[in-house]
């Protein structure tokens, strides 16, 4: 019955990345959950937000999988890479929080309904959400204490529970580290 209702509802197609919206939703979720500093306990957040959280170690599926059934979300995350697991789980939560499964025409296991361009728009939007949720601007600025040196990235990445690359990108985004200058 719900699937019939979903098919009858008009659905939108993503046309542009909603950067301000993604950041605002991440900040709102941080506030609603009462989070005050790193690292974010992504699994605890997921347990509050989804009906079922499961883990798998299927090598061919090294990412998180999410589906909605009877109004509830089910998320399965690959546990073979803990660093990636946090990012992947937050990525899927981002799709849920940003309303991607309810606002837009969702892909199914049997059928790709979005174009590659539309999928990229949603994934870019979610990556903005993930960076703002796992590494909020205020927390990163406080932890960095000013301009960051190359040697500081490892410490900050560990403190926030993200990869070195994710932290470097976020620091560059916030103007605390110039990765182009540092790498070349």
N, C-alpha and C positions, 0 to 999 in steps of 0.2 A: 504494500500500500504506500509506504513512504517513498519507495523508488518511483511509483507512478506520480506522486505529488511532485517529487524532484524533477521528473521529466516534464511536467506541466508548467513549472515555474520558469519564467524567462530568466536566462542566465546571461551574464555579461562576458565579454572577451577582454582580456588585459591588453591595453594599448600603450601604457607608459609606466615606468617605475614610480611608485608613490613613496619617495624617499622620506619626506617629512612625516607622512602617515606611519611608515614603518618604525621610525625613531620614536615617535610619540607613543605608539602601542607598546614598544619595549619599555619605555620609561614608566608608562602607566602600570604595566604588569609588575615591574620592580616595586613601585609604590604600593600596589594592592597586596603584594606578597610580603611587604615589610622588609625587603632585603636591604642591607646596609653596607655590605662590602664583599670583596671577592674571597674565595671563588663561589659562584652561584652553584647551589646543589641542584643540578639539572634534573636528576632522577626524582628528587622529592617534588620538584615543580611538576614534572610529568605525571607523577602519581596523583597529584591534585587535579590535573587538567584532563587526563584521558581515562577512559574506562578500563583499558587493559594495556599494560606495558609488559612486553616480553623481550627476551634476548635470544639471539641465535648466533651460530658461528659457521654459517654457510659461506665458504670462500667465494663463491660466485656472486653472492649478494653482500658486498662489503659496505652497504649503506643502510639507512633506516627505511622501513616500509610502513606506510600508514594507510588505513582505510576506515571508512565510516559505515557503520551498520546500525540501523534502527536508532539513529541519532547519537550513537556513541562512537568515540574514536578508539581504534586499536593501533598500537605502534609496536613494531618489532625492530630491534636495534642489534647490529652486529657487535659482538663483544671482543673481537680479536684485536682491535686497536683502540685502547681506552681513550686516547686523545681525540681520535676521530669520532668515537662513540658520543662524546659530549657534544661535539659540534653537530653531528648528524641528528641527534635527538633534539637539540635546540632548533635545528633547521626545520624539522617536522613540526615542532611546537609552533614555530613561526608561521608556517602555512596555516595552522589551526587558528592562532590568535589573529592573524591578518585576514581571516575569512576566505582564504583561497578555495577551500572545498565547498563553500556554500554560496559564494558570490559569483564564481566563474564556473564555466562548463568543466567539470572534472574529468581527467583521464580515468579510464578503468583498466583493470587487468587485461581485458579483452580488446580494448579499443583506445587508441590515442585520439583524443578529441581536440586537444590544443595543438597549435602549430609549434614548431621548434622555437620560433621567435617569441611566441606567447609564453612558452615554458621558461625561456631565458629571462623574460621580464619578471615573472613571478619568482624565479630563483634569485635574481639580483635583489629584488625587494626583500626577500627572506634573508639574504646575506647581510643586508643593512640592519635588519631586525636582530640577527644573531650577534653581530658586532656590538650593537648598542645594548643588548641584554647581557651578554657575557662580559663585556668590557665597557661599561657606561663611561661617558666622557668625564664626569666628575670623579669617579673612582680612579680612572687611569691617571688623570692629572694629579690627584692626591698621591697616588703610589709613586708616580714618576718624580714628583717634586721639581719639575722644570724640564729643561731640555734633556733628552736621553742620549747617552753614549751607546755605541754598538754593544759594549760589554754588559749593559744593563738589561738588554732585551730578554736574555735567558731568565733572569730573576723575575721580571715582570710576567713573562709567559707562565712560569711556574706558579706565581702568586695567583694568577687569574685562571689557571687550569686550561690554557689554550696552547696551541702550537707556537713555535718561534715565529713562523711566517705570519700567522694570524695577528700576533702582537705587533710585529713590524708594520704590517699594513695599517693597523689601527693607530699606531703612534704617528705614522706618516699622515694619515687622514686627519689627525688632531693637530698637526703641525709641531709635534714634539720630536720628530725624527725625520730626517730627509733621506729616504732609502735610496733615491737615485744618486745623491751625492755620496752616501756611505758605500754603496756597492760599486761605484765606478770611479 
